[in-house]
Amino acid sequence: MNKKVGETELAVLISNMEPILNDGEYVFSTVSNTDSIPREITICEIKEKEGTTVVISKKHAEQLGLPFEFVASWITLNIHSSLEAVGLTSAFSAELSRHEISCNVVAGYYHDHIFVDIKDKEKAMNALRSMTK
């Protein structure tokens, strides 16, 4: 039997999620080949049949000549959420939706990462902080 790692209790996750706004502007770019993109500058990669999506800083995307459309802010929930936790993504996405903020979510081993339109970053941070009270 594997020991569970990370928090699974939804009430604890929400009250302690501590959203942190990372510095910078980030983009999603789809490429057919990632060989020319240094791994140390990507936030993450997702391989799809149409190509590989990389999340990368806008600055690096521009330097590499990568195409992008959406410029985002990156918010990290600073609680170690279990990959088996149920309801956290639903809770914060519903709250952001109430404020008409779209979100793109990436789950890492330790934290959830939320990408929101750059124009909505402060509104998103306020909405997420209001959930922890």
N, CA, C and O atoms as CSV, one atom per row, in Angstrom:
chain,resi,resn,atom,element,x,y,z
A,1,MET,N,N,0.844,-1.186,0.000
A,1,MET,CA,C,0.000,0.000,0.000
A,1,MET,C,C,0.885,1.243,0.000
A,1,MET,O,O,1.809,1.359,0.805
A,2,ASN,N,N,0.594,2.168,-0.908
A,2,ASN,CA,C,1.364,3.402,-0.991
A,2,ASN,C,C,0.857,4.424,0.016
A,2,ASN,O,O,-0.349,4.571,0.213
A,3,LYS,N,N,1.777,5.120,0.643
A,3,LYS,CA,C,1.428,6.195,1.546
A,3,LYS,C,C,1.017,7.408,0.711
A,3,LYS,O,O,1.706,7.754,-0.249
A,4,LYS,N,N,-0.088,8.054,1.060
A,4,LYS,CA,C,-0.533,9.239,0.340
A,4,LYS,C,C,0.381,10.409,0.687
A,4,LYS,O,O,0.748,10.612,1.845
A,5,VAL,N,N,0.739,11.170,-0.340
A,5,VAL,CA,C,1.589,12.325,-0.159
A,5,VAL,C,C,0.799,13.559,-0.563
A,5,VAL,O,O,0.126,13.560,-1.594
A,6,GLY,N,N,0.879,14.592,0.232
A,6,GLY,CA,C,0.156,15.821,-0.070
A,6,GLY,C,C,-1.196,15.825,0.613
A,6,GLY,O,O,-1.699,14.790,1.052
A,7,GLU,N,N,-1.767,17.008,0.691
A,7,GLU,CA,C,-3.055,17.199,1.363
A,7,GLU,C,C,-4.195,16.733,0.462
A,7,GLU,O,O,-4.188,16.981,-0.743
A,8,THR,N,N,-5.180,16.053,1.066
A,8,THR,CA,C,-6.346,15.588,0.313
A,8,THR,C,C,-7.652,16.201,0.815
A,8,THR,O,O,-8.658,16.160,0.107
A,9,GLU,N,N,-7.656,16.760,2.002
A,9,GLU,CA,C,-8.875,17.300,2.614
A,9,GLU,C,C,-9.223,18.645,1.975
A,9,GLU,O,O,-8.468,19.608,2.107
A,10,LEU,N,N,-10.367,18.714,1.283
A,10,LEU,CA,C,-10.731,19.897,0.510
A,10,LEU,C,C,-10.776,21.172,1.351
A,10,LEU,O,O,-10.268,22.207,0.920
A,11,ALA,N,N,-11.368,21.116,2.527
A,11,ALA,CA,C,-11.464,22.320,3.368
A,11,ALA,C,C,-10.073,22.839,3.738
A,11,ALA,O,O,-9.851,24.049,3.776
A,12,VAL,N,N,-9.154,21.942,4.007
A,12,VAL,CA,C,-7.777,22.324,4.347
A,12,VAL,C,C,-7.084,22.900,3.120
A,12,VAL,O,O,-6.383,23.908,3.215
A,13,LEU,N,N,-7.277,22.268,1.973
A,13,LEU,CA,C,-6.675,22.755,0.733
A,13,LEU,C,C,-7.114,24.184,0.426
A,13,LEU,O,O,-6.291,25.039,0.097
A,14,ILE,N,N,-8.403,24.430,0.534
A,14,ILE,CA,C,-8.927,25.757,0.205
A,14,ILE,C,C,-8.451,26.800,1.210
A,14,ILE,O,O,-7.984,27.870,0.820
A,15,SER,N,N,-8.566,26.497,2.490
A,15,SER,CA,C,-8.206,27.506,3.489
A,15,SER,C,C,-6.711,27.790,3.532
A,15,SER,O,O,-6.298,28.848,4.006
A,16,ASN,N,N,-5.897,26.860,3.044
A,16,ASN,CA,C,-4.436,27.030,3.091
A,16,ASN,C,C,-3.779,27.102,1.719
A,16,ASN,O,O,-2.567,26.917,1.616
A,17,MET,N,N,-4.542,27.366,0.665
A,17,MET,CA,C,-3.946,27.277,-0.672
A,17,MET,C,C,-2.931,28.377,-0.974
A,17,MET,O,O,-2.077,28.181,-1.839
A,18,GLU,N,N,-2.988,29.512,-0.305
A,18,GLU,CA,C,-2.005,30.590,-0.435
A,18,GLU,C,C,-1.581,30.848,-1.884
A,18,GLU,O,O,-0.491,30.450,-2.295
A,19,PRO,N,N,-2.448,31.519,-2.656
A,19,PRO,CA,C,-2.093,31.808,-4.045
A,19,PRO,C,C,-0.928,32.797,-4.128
A,19,PRO,O,O,-0.901,33.805,-3.422
A,20,ILE,N,N,0.017,32.493,-4.989
A,20,ILE,CA,C,1.185,33.349,-5.202
A,20,ILE,C,C,1.241,33.716,-6.678
A,20,ILE,O,O,1.191,32.847,-7.549
A,21,LEU,N,N,1.347,35.018,-6.949
A,21,LEU,CA,C,1.463,35.503,-8.316
A,21,LEU,C,C,2.933,35.521,-8.692
A,21,LEU,O,O,3.719,36.274,-8.116
A,22,ASN,N,N,3.306,34.686,-9.665
A,22,ASN,CA,C,4.687,34.641,-10.137
A,22,ASN,C,C,4.947,35.849,-11.035
A,22,ASN,O,O,4.052,36.305,-11.746
A,23,ASP,N,N,6.157,36.355,-10.998
A,23,ASP,CA,C,6.534,37.479,-11.857
A,23,ASP,C,C,6.534,37.039,-13.318
A,23,ASP,O,O,6.784,35.874,-13.628
A,24,GLY,N,N,6.253,37.972,-14.193
A,24,GLY,CA,C,6.411,37.719,-15.617
A,24,GLY,C,C,5.116,37.507,-16.369
A,24,GLY,O,O,4.024,37.492,-15.801
A,25,GLU,N,N,5.284,37.342,-17.680
A,25,GLU,CA,C,4.189,37.055,-18.605
A,25,GLU,C,C,4.501,35.730,-19.270
A,25,GLU,O,O,5.652,35.459,-19.611
A,26,TYR,N,N,3.481,34.902,-19.457
A,26,TYR,CA,C,3.667,33.542,-19.959
A,26,TYR,C,C,2.749,33.286,-21.142
A,26,TYR,O,O,1.669,33.868,-21.244
A,27,VAL,N,N,3.189,32.412,-22.028
A,27,VAL,CA,C,2.407,32.084,-23.216
A,27,VAL,C,C,2.381,30.574,-23.429
A,27,VAL,O,O,3.233,29.839,-22.930
A,28,PHE,N,N,1.378,30.135,-24.184
A,28,PHE,CA,C,1.252,28.752,-24.631
A,28,PHE,C,C,1.586,28.775,-26.116
A,28,PHE,O,O,0.964,29.512,-26.880
A,29,SER,N,N,2.548,27.987,-26.522
A,29,SER,CA,C,2.933,27.928,-27.931
A,29,SER,C,C,2.948,26.474,-28.381
A,29,SER,O,O,3.418,25.599,-27.655
A,30,THR,N,N,2.437,26.219,-29.571
A,30,THR,CA,C,2.446,24.869,-30.112
A,30,THR,C,C,3.534,24.764,-31.169
A,30,THR,O,O,3.611,25.581,-32.087
A,31,VAL,N,N,4.373,23.744,-31.023
A,31,VAL,CA,C,5.483,23.537,-31.952
A,31,VAL,C,C,5.499,22.076,-32.392
A,31,VAL,O,O,4.991,21.205,-31.686
A,32,SER,N,N,6.078,21.814,-33.548
A,32,SER,CA,C,6.160,20.433,-34.022
A,32,SER,C,C,7.422,19.746,-33.506
A,32,SER,O,O,7.490,18.518,-33.452
A,33,ASN,N,N,8.423,20.546,-33.127
A,33,ASN,CA,C,9.690,19.993,-32.664
A,33,ASN,C,C,10.214,20.872,-31.537
A,33,ASN,O,O,10.307,22.090,-31.687
A,34,THR,N,N,10.558,20.257,-30.409
A,34,THR,CA,C,11.038,21.016,-29.248
A,34,THR,C,C,12.565,21.008,-29.121
A,34,THR,O,O,13.102,21.522,-28.140
A,35,ASP,N,N,13.264,20.433,-30.097
A,35,ASP,CA,C,14.723,20.304,-29.997
A,35,ASP,C,C,15.440,21.640,-29.815
A,35,ASP,O,O,16.480,21.698,-29.159
A,36,SER,N,N,14.894,22.716,-30.390
A,36,SER,CA,C,15.571,24.015,-30.307
A,36,SER,C,C,15.167,24.824,-29.071
A,36,SER,O,O,15.610,25.958,-28.895
A,37,ILE,N,N,14.322,24.234,-28.218
A,37,ILE,CA,C,13.866,24.944,-27.019
A,37,ILE,C,C,14.594,24.369,-25.803
A,37,ILE,O,O,14.381,23.209,-25.449
A,38,PRO,N,N,15.448,25.165,-25.162
A,38,PRO,CA,C,16.165,24.660,-23.979
A,38,PRO,C,C,15.193,24.280,-22.862
A,38,PRO,O,O,14.319,25.073,-22.512
A,39,ARG,N,N,15.334,23.094,-22.308
A,39,ARG,CA,C,14.444,22.593,-21.259
A,39,ARG,C,C,14.405,23.511,-20.049
A,39,ARG,O,O,13.377,23.596,-19.378
A,40,GLU,N,N,15.507,24.204,-19.752
A,40,GLU,CA,C,15.543,25.039,-18.547
A,40,GLU,C,C,14.672,26.286,-18.655
A,40,GLU,O,O,14.472,26.969,-17.651
A,41,ILE,N,N,14.148,26.607,-19.836
A,41,ILE,CA,C,13.293,27.794,-19.948
A,41,ILE,C,C,11.808,27.457,-20.100
A,41,ILE,O,O,10.973,28.362,-20.108
A,42,THR,N,N,11.469,26.188,-20.218
A,42,THR,CA,C,10.051,25.842,-20.322
A,42,THR,C,C,9.460,25.638,-18.931
A,42,THR,O,O,10.133,25.154,-18.021
A,43,ILE,N,N,8.207,26.011,-18.780
A,43,ILE,CA,C,7.483,25.750,-17.542
A,43,ILE,C,C,6.956,24.318,-17.585
A,43,ILE,O,O,7.069,23.569,-16.615
A,44,CYS,N,N,6.381,23.954,-18.724
A,44,CYS,CA,C,5.913,22.584,-18.922
A,44,CYS,C,C,5.678,22.335,-20.401
A,44,CYS,O,O,5.644,23.263,-21.209
A,45,GLU,N,N,5.518,21.060,-20.738
A,45,GLU,CA,C,5.224,20.637,-22.108
A,45,GLU,C,C,4.096,19.620,-22.067
A,45,GLU,O,O,4.006,18.802,-21.151
A,46,ILE,N,N,3.244,19.687,-23.071
A,46,ILE,CA,C,2.173,18.700,-23.206
A,46,ILE,C,C,2.167,18.235,-24.652
A,46,ILE,O,O,1.980,19.030,-25.572
A,47,LYS,N,N,2.373,16.939,-24.842
A,47,LYS,CA,C,2.398,16.389,-26.203
A,47,LYS,C,C,0.988,16.001,-26.613
A,47,LYS,O,O,0.310,15.226,-25.939
A,48,GLU,N,N,0.566,16.565,-27.741
A,48,GLU,CA,C,-0.736,16.257,-28.317
A,48,GLU,C,C,-0.502,15.784,-29.746
A,48,GLU,O,O,0.574,16.005,-30.302
A,49,LYS,N,N,-1.483,15.145,-30.338
A,49,LYS,CA,C,-1.286,14.621,-31.691
A,49,LYS,C,C,-1.022,15.732,-32.694
A,49,LYS,O,O,-0.359,15.502,-33.705
A,50,GLU,N,N,-1.537,16.955,-32.429
A,50,GLU,CA,C,-1.340,18.069,-33.352
A,50,GLU,C,C,0.021,18.746,-33.206
A,50,GLU,O,O,0.453,19.474,-34.099
A,51,GLY,N,N,0.687,18.510,-32.097
A,51,GLY,CA,C,1.982,19.132,-31.818
A,51,GLY,C,C,2.236,19.159,-30.327
A,51,GLY,O,O,1.436,18.642,-29.546
A,52,THR,N,N,3.338,19.754,-29.930
A,52,THR,CA,C,3.674,19.863,-28.516
A,52,THR,C,C,3.415,21.291,-28.057
A,52,THR,O,O,3.934,22.246,-28.635
A,53,THR,N,N,2.609,21.423,-27.015
A,53,THR,CA,C,2.360,22.734,-26.424
A,53,THR,C,C,3.410,22.962,-25.353
A,53,THR,O,O,3.609,22.119,-24.479
A,54,VAL,N,N,4.079,24.102,-25.422
A,54,VAL,CA,C,5.025,24.485,-24.376
A,54,VAL,C,C,4.487,25.737,-23.691
A,54,VAL,O,O,3.964,26.644,-24.339
A,55,VAL,N,N,4.625,25.766,-22.382
A,55,VAL,CA,C,4.328,26.974,-21.623
A,55,VAL,C,C,5.687,27.570,-21.300
A,55,VAL,O,O,6.564,26.908,-20.744
A,56,ILE,N,N,5.840,28.844,-21.665
A,56,ILE,CA,C,7.148,29.484,-21.626
A,56,ILE,C,C,6.941,30.976,-21.384
A,56,ILE,O,O,5.863,31.505,-21.656
A,57,SER,N,N,7.956,31.650,-20.880
A,57,SER,CA,C,7.812,33.091,-20.693
A,57,SER,C,C,7.638,33.760,-22.058
A,57,SER,O,O,8.170,33.295,-23.066
A,58,LYS,N,N,6.895,34.841,-22.067
A,58,LYS,CA,C,6.672,35.584,-23.307
A,58,LYS,C,C,8.010,36.057,-23.869
A,58,LYS,O,O,8.233,36.023,-25.079
A,59,LYS,N,N,8.882,36.489,-22.992
A,59,LYS,CA,C,10.207,36.971,-23.412
A,59,LYS,C,C,10.973,35.892,-24.170
A,59,LYS,O,O,11.528,36.156,-25.236
A,60,HIS,N,N,11.004,34.682,-23.624
A,60,HIS,CA,C,11.715,33.586,-24.290
A,60,HIS,C,C,11.027,33.188,-25.596
A,60,HIS,O,O,11.696,32.883,-26.583
A,61,ALA,N,N,9.697,33.192,-25.603
A,61,ALA,CA,C,8.963,32.853,-26.828
A,61,ALA,C,C,9.307,33.843,-27.936
A,61,ALA,O,O,9.527,33.455,-29.083
A,62,GLU,N,N,9.351,35.112,-27.584
A,62,GLU,CA,C,9.695,36.129,-28.577
A,62,GLU,C,C,11.140,35.953,-29.066
A,62,GLU,O,O,11.412,36.080,-30.260
A,63,GLN,N,N,12.062,35.661,-28.141
A,63,GLN,CA,C,13.464,35.453,-28.519
A,63,GLN,C,C,13.614,34.274,-29.472
A,63,GLN,O,O,14.447,34.308,-30.378
A,64,LEU,N,N,12.805,33.226,-29.270
A,64,LEU,CA,C,12.884,32.021,-30.096
A,64,LEU,C,C,11.990,32.100,-31.339
A,64,LEU,O,O,12.013,31.200,-32.179
A,65,GLY,N,N,11.212,33.163,-31.454
A,65,GLY,CA,C,10.307,33.305,-32.592
A,65,GLY,C,C,9.146,32.329,-32.558
A,65,GLY,O,O,8.656,31.917,-33.609
A,66,LEU,N,N,8.696,31.951,-31.363
A,66,LEU,CA,C,7.585,31.003,-31.228
A,66,LEU,C,C,6.255,31.732,-31.354
A,66,LEU,O,O,6.104,32.845,-30.850
A,67,PRO,N,N,5.292,31.112,-32.022
A,67,PRO,CA,C,3.972,31.741,-32.150
A,67,PRO,C,C,3.169,31.608,-30.857
A,67,PRO,O,O,3.277,30.605,-30.152
A,68,PHE,N,N,2.365,32.625,-30.551
A,68,PHE,CA,C,1.454,32.555,-29.403
A,68,PHE,C,C,0.340,33.559,-29.599
A,68,PHE,O,O,0.469,34.506,-30.375
A,69,GLU,N,N,-0.761,33.343,-28.888
A,69,GLU,CA,C,-1.912,34.241,-28.963
A,69,GLU,C,C,-2.300,34.778,-27.592
A,69,GLU,O,O,-2.675,35.943,-27.462
A,70,PHE,N,N,-2.212,33.947,-26.590
A,70,PHE,CA,C,-2.727,34.242,-25.251
A,70,PHE,C,C,-1.566,34.578,-24.325
A,70,PHE,O,O,-0.635,33.785,-24.183
A,71,VAL,N,N,-1.615,35.756,-23.690
A,71,VAL,CA,C,-0.585,36.144,-22.721
A,71,VAL,C,C,-1.203,36.019,-21.330
A,71,VAL,O,O,-2.259,36.585,-21.046
A,72,ALA,N,N,-0.520,35.266,-20.477
A,72,ALA,CA,C,-1.086,34.908,-19.176
A,72,ALA,C,C,-0.189,35.314,-18.020
A,72,ALA,O,O,1.013,35.531,-18.172
A,73,SER,N,N,-0.823,35.408,-16.858
A,73,SER,CA,C,-0.119,35.479,-15.591
A,73,SER,C,C,-0.179,34.090,-14.983
A,73,SER,O,O,-1.117,33.331,-15.229
A,74,TRP,N,N,0.833,33.762,-14.186
A,74,TRP,CA,C,0.965,32.430,-13.591
A,74,TRP,C,C,0.790,32.535,-12.081
A,74,TRP,O,O,1.556,33.217,-11.400
A,75,ILE,N,N,-0.223,31.852,-11.574
A,75,ILE,CA,C,-0.498,31.814,-10.132
A,75,ILE,C,C,-0.224,30.398,-9.638
A,75,ILE,O,O,-0.707,29.424,-10.217
A,76,THR,N,N,0.552,30.292,-8.569
A,76,THR,CA,C,0.835,28.998,-7.943
A,76,THR,C,C,0.082,28.919,-6.624
A,76,THR,O,O,0.124,29.853,-5.823
A,77,LEU,N,N,-0.607,27.805,-6.397
A,77,LEU,CA,C,-1.229,27.571,-5.094
A,77,LEU,C,C,-0.168,26.916,-4.218
A,77,LEU,O,O,0.264,25.794,-4.483
A,78,ASN,N,N,0.239,27.619,-3.186
A,78,ASN,CA,C,1.390,27.205,-2.385
A,78,ASN,C,C,0.996,26.244,-1.265
A,78,ASN,O,O,1.338,26.452,-0.101
A,79,ILE,N,N,0.284,25.205,-1.633
A,79,ILE,CA,C,0.002,24.114,-0.704
A,79,ILE,C,C,0.293,22.823,-1.457
A,79,ILE,O,O,-0.023,22.694,-2.639
A,80,HIS,N,N,0.896,21.878,-0.761
A,80,HIS,CA,C,1.204,20.590,-1.395
A,80,HIS,C,C,-0.077,19.771,-1.469
A,80,HIS,O,O,-0.443,19.057,-0.536
A,81,SER,N,N,-0.739,19.898,-2.603
A,81,SER,CA,C,-1.984,19.161,-2.815
A,81,SER,C,C,-1.668,17.792,-3.397
A,81,SER,O,O,-0.828,17.656,-4.286
A,82,SER,N,N,-2.343,16.800,-2.889
A,82,SER,CA,C,-2.188,15.449,-3.404
A,82,SER,C,C,-2.741,15.363,-4.819
A,82,SER,O,O,-3.728,16.021,-5.148
A,83,LEU,N,N,-2.111,14.561,-5.643
A,83,LEU,CA,C,-2.647,14.318,-6.982
A,83,LEU,C,C,-3.980,13.578,-6.915
A,83,LEU,O,O,-4.717,13.532,-7.900
A,84,GLU,N,N,-4.290,13.002,-5.762
A,84,GLU,CA,C,-5.553,12.293,-5.572
A,84,GLU,C,C,-6.627,13.146,-4.904
A,84,GLU,O,O,-7.738,12.670,-4.669
A,85,ALA,N,N,-6.307,14.394,-4.598
A,85,ALA,CA,C,-7.285,15.285,-3.960
A,85,ALA,C,C,-8.469,15.512,-4.892
A,85,ALA,O,O,-8.303,15.623,-6.106
A,86,VAL,N,N,-9.648,15.579,-4.319
A,86,VAL,CA,C,-10.877,15.756,-5.099
A,86,VAL,C,C,-11.501,17.109,-4.777
A,86,VAL,O,O,-11.729,17.428,-3.610
A,87,GLY,N,N,-11.777,17.901,-5.804
A,87,GLY,CA,C,-12.580,19.098,-5.651
A,87,GLY,C,C,-11.853,20.427,-5.667
A,87,GLY,O,O,-12.503,21.460,-5.823
A,88,LEU,N,N,-10.531,20.455,-5.512
A,88,LEU,CA,C,-9.828,21.738,-5.454
A,88,LEU,C,C,-9.935,22.488,-6.777
A,88,LEU,O,O,-10.285,23.668,-6.797
A,89,THR,N,N,-9.636,21.813,-7.875
A,89,THR,CA,C,-9.705,22.468,-9.178
A,89,THR,C,C,-11.116,22.967,-9.449
A,89,THR,O,O,-11.304,24.078,-9.945
A,90,SER,N,N,-12.092,22.158,-9.128
A,90,SER,CA,C,-13.491,22.545,-9.318
A,90,SER,C,C,-13.837,23.775,-8.486
A,90,SER,O,O,-14.525,24.675,-8.967
A,91,ALA,N,N,-13.365,23.818,-7.246
A,91,ALA,CA,C,-13.688,24.934,-6.348
A,91,ALA,C,C,-13.084,26.243,-6.847
A,91,ALA,O,O,-13.787,27.250,-6.941
A,92,PHE,N,N,-11.795,26.241,-7.167
A,92,PHE,CA,C,-11.211,27.521,-7.578
A,92,PHE,C,C,-11.628,27.914,-8.988
A,92,PHE,O,O,-11.732,29.106,-9.279
A,93,SER,N,N,-11.868,26.951,-9.870
A,93,SER,CA,C,-12.311,27.328,-11.215
A,93,SER,C,C,-13.742,27.888,-11.172
A,93,SER,O,O,-14.076,28.785,-11.945
A,94,ALA,N,N,-14.576,27.367,-10.281
A,94,ALA,CA,C,-15.936,27.901,-10.123
A,94,ALA,C,C,-15.887,29.323,-9.585
A,94,ALA,O,O,-16.651,30.182,-10.024
A,95,GLU,N,N,-14.997,29.572,-8.640
A,95,GLU,CA,C,-14.866,30.924,-8.080
A,95,GLU,C,C,-14.367,31.898,-9.144
A,95,GLU,O,O,-14.885,33.008,-9.266
A,96,LEU,N,N,-13.369,31.484,-9.908
A,96,LEU,CA,C,-12.868,32.347,-10.982
A,96,LEU,C,C,-13.949,32.579,-12.035
A,96,LEU,O,O,-14.076,33.681,-12.568
A,97,SER,N,N,-14.717,31.552,-12.329
A,97,SER,CA,C,-15.810,31.671,-13.298
A,97,SER,C,C,-16.847,32.687,-12.832
A,97,SER,O,O,-17.380,33.445,-13.643
A,98,ARG,N,N,-17.134,32.707,-11.543
A,98,ARG,CA,C,-18.082,33.690,-10.996
A,98,ARG,C,C,-17.615,35.125,-11.260
A,98,ARG,O,O,-18.428,36.045,-11.343
A,99,HIS,N,N,-16.308,35.302,-11.387
A,99,HIS,CA,C,-15.731,36.621,-11.660
A,99,HIS,C,C,-15.400,36.797,-13.143
A,99,HIS,O,O,-14.717,37.743,-13.535
A,100,GLU,N,N,-15.901,35.862,-13.961
A,100,GLU,CA,C,-15.693,35.875,-15.415
A,100,GLU,C,C,-14.212,35.858,-15.800
A,100,GLU,O,O,-13.765,36.596,-16.678
A,101,ILE,N,N,-13.473,34.989,-15.110
A,101,ILE,CA,C,-12.042,34.813,-15.369
A,101,ILE,C,C,-11.832,33.393,-15.870
A,101,ILE,O,O,-12.158,32.426,-15.182
A,102,SER,N,N,-11.287,33.276,-17.072
A,102,SER,CA,C,-10.967,31.931,-17.561
A,102,SER,C,C,-9.650,31.507,-16.935
A,102,SER,O,O,-8.808,32.342,-16.606
A,103,CYS,N,N,-9.480,30.198,-16.774
A,103,CYS,CA,C,-8.230,29.705,-16.200
A,103,CYS,C,C,-7.797,28.441,-16.925
A,103,CYS,O,O,-8.611,27.633,-17.372
A,104,ASN,N,N,-6.492,28.305,-17.020
A,104,ASN,CA,C,-5.869,27.108,-17.572
A,104,ASN,C,C,-5.020,26.538,-16.461
A,104,ASN,O,O,-4.166,27.233,-15.911
A,105,VAL,N,N,-5.245,25.272,-16.121
A,105,VAL,CA,C,-4.650,24.678,-14.927
A,105,VAL,C,C,-3.659,23.582,-15.302
A,105,VAL,O,O,-3.915,22.756,-16.178
A,106,VAL,N,N,-2.526,23.601,-14.614
A,106,VAL,CA,C,-1.528,22.550,-14.746
A,106,VAL,C,C,-1.232,22.059,-13.331
A,106,VAL,O,O,-0.915,22.852,-12.444
A,107,ALA,N,N,-1.336,20.763,-13.130
A,107,ALA,CA,C,-1.031,20.198,-11.816
A,107,ALA,C,C,0.373,19.621,-11.836
A,107,ALA,O,O,0.694,18.753,-12.648
A,108,GLY,N,N,1.203,20.115,-10.930
A,108,GLY,CA,C,2.508,19.524,-10.708
A,108,GLY,C,C,2.412,18.544,-9.560
A,108,GLY,O,O,1.343,18.380,-8.973
A,109,TYR,N,N,3.497,17.898,-9.235
A,109,TYR,CA,C,3.496,16.933,-8.137
A,109,TYR,C,C,3.175,17.613,-6.810
A,109,TYR,O,O,2.455,17.048,-5.987
A,110,TYR,N,N,3.702,18.820,-6.591
A,110,TYR,CA,C,3.518,19.506,-5.322
A,110,TYR,C,C,2.401,20.550,-5.321
A,110,TYR,O,O,1.723,20.733,-4.311
A,111,HIS,N,N,2.210,21.230,-6.444
A,111,HIS,CA,C,1.309,22.374,-6.452
A,111,HIS,C,C,0.447,22.410,-7.714
A,111,HIS,O,O,0.762,21.796,-8.733
A,112,ASP,N,N,-0.654,23.156,-7.602
A,112,ASP,CA,C,-1.482,23.461,-8.757
A,112,ASP,C,C,-1.060,24.834,-9.271
A,112,ASP,O,O,-0.763,25.741,-8.493
A,113,HIS,N,N,-1.039,24.967,-10.589
A,113,HIS,CA,C,-0.616,26.206,-11.240
A,113,HIS,C,C,-1.744,26.666,-12.142
A,113,HIS,O,O,-2.278,25.890,-12.935
A,114,ILE,N,N,-2.102,27.942,-12.014
A,114,ILE,CA,C,-3.233,28.497,-12.732
A,114,ILE,C,C,-2.724,29.617,-13.635
A,114,ILE,O,O,-2.034,30.528,-13.177
A,115,PHE,N,N,-3.064,29.545,-14.904
A,115,PHE,CA,C,-2.711,30.588,-15.853
A,115,PHE,C,C,-3.979,31.343,-16.214
A,115,PHE,O,O,-4.945,30.758,-16.704
A,116,VAL,N,N,-3.968,32.652,-15.966
A,116,VAL,CA,C,-5.123,33.508,-16.257
A,116,VAL,C,C,-4.676,34.625,-17.187
A,116,VAL,O,O,-3.498,34.979,-17.229
A,117,ASP,N,N,-5.627,35.173,-17.929
A,117,ASP,CA,C,-5.317,36.298,-18.810
A,117,ASP,C,C,-4.611,37.386,-17.998
A,117,ASP,O,O,-5.018,37.696,-16.879
A,118,ILE,N,N,-3.569,37.951,-18.562
A,118,ILE,CA,C,-2.753,38.953,-17.868
A,118,ILE,C,C,-3.605,40.100,-17.324
A,118,ILE,O,O,-3.307,40.646,-16.262
A,119,LYS,N,N,-4.665,40.467,-18.048
A,119,LYS,CA,C,-5.513,41.579,-17.610
A,119,LYS,C,C,-6.332,41.215,-16.369
A,119,LYS,O,O,-6.843,42.106,-15.691
A,120,ASP,N,N,-6.464,39.925,-16.061
A,120,ASP,CA,C,-7.281,39.474,-14.932
A,120,ASP,C,C,-6.464,39.065,-13.707
A,120,ASP,O,O,-7.026,38.537,-12.748
A,121,LYS,N,N,-5.161,39.295,-13.720
A,121,LYS,CA,C,-4.315,38.743,-12.653
A,121,LYS,C,C,-4.694,39.238,-11.254
A,121,LYS,O,O,-4.767,38.437,-10.322
A,122,GLU,N,N,-4.933,40.532,-11.092
A,122,GLU,CA,C,-5.274,41.050,-9.757
A,122,GLU,C,C,-6.665,40.591,-9.327
A,122,GLU,O,O,-6.876,40.230,-8.169
A,123,LYS,N,N,-7.599,40.608,-10.255
A,123,LYS,CA,C,-8.955,40.139,-9.966
A,123,LYS,C,C,-8.926,38.660,-9.567
A,123,LYS,O,O,-9.631,38.247,-8.646
A,124,ALA,N,N,-8.111,37.871,-10.259
A,124,ALA,CA,C,-7.985,36.443,-9.941
A,124,ALA,C,C,-7.362,36.248,-8.557
A,124,ALA,O,O,-7.834,35.430,-7.768
A,125,MET,N,N,-6.317,36.992,-8.275
A,125,MET,CA,C,-5.678,36.865,-6.959
A,125,MET,C,C,-6.665,37.226,-5.851
A,125,MET,O,O,-6.729,36.537,-4.832
A,126,ASN,N,N,-7.432,38.296,-6.037
A,126,ASN,CA,C,-8.435,38.688,-5.033
A,126,ASN,C,C,-9.495,37.597,-4.857
A,126,ASN,O,O,-9.884,37.285,-3.732
A,127,ALA,N,N,-9.956,37.026,-5.953
A,127,ALA,CA,C,-10.971,35.969,-5.877
A,127,ALA,C,C,-10.428,34.740,-5.140
A,127,ALA,O,O,-11.114,34.161,-4.298
A,128,LEU,N,N,-9.206,34.353,-5.461
A,128,LEU,CA,C,-8.608,33.180,-4.799
A,128,LEU,C,C,-8.350,33.448,-3.330
A,128,LEU,O,O,-8.601,32.583,-2.490
A,129,ARG,N,N,-7.853,34.634,-3.006
A,129,ARG,CA,C,-7.604,34.970,-1.585
A,129,ARG,C,C,-8.908,34.983,-0.795
A,129,ARG,O,O,-8.931,34.598,0.373
A,130,SER,N,N,-9.996,35.427,-1.432
A,130,SER,CA,C,-11.274,35.477,-0.718
A,130,SER,C,C,-11.757,34.083,-0.323
A,130,SER,O,O,-12.524,33.945,0.630
A,131,MET,N,N,-11.327,33.069,-1.027
A,131,MET,CA,C,-11.731,31.697,-0.716
A,131,MET,C,C,-11.074,31.185,0.548
A,131,MET,O,O,-11.600,30.273,1.186
A,132,THR,N,N,-9.928,31.753,0.928
A,132,THR,CA,C,-9.155,31.216,2.065
A,132,THR,C,C,-9.625,31.763,3.398
A,132,THR,O,O,-9.117,31.361,4.445
A,133,LYS,N,N,-10.581,32.668,3.377
A,133,LYS,CA,C,-11.043,33.302,4.626
A,133,LYS,C,C,-12.157,32.541,5.276
A,133,LYS,O,O,-12.649,32.947,6.329
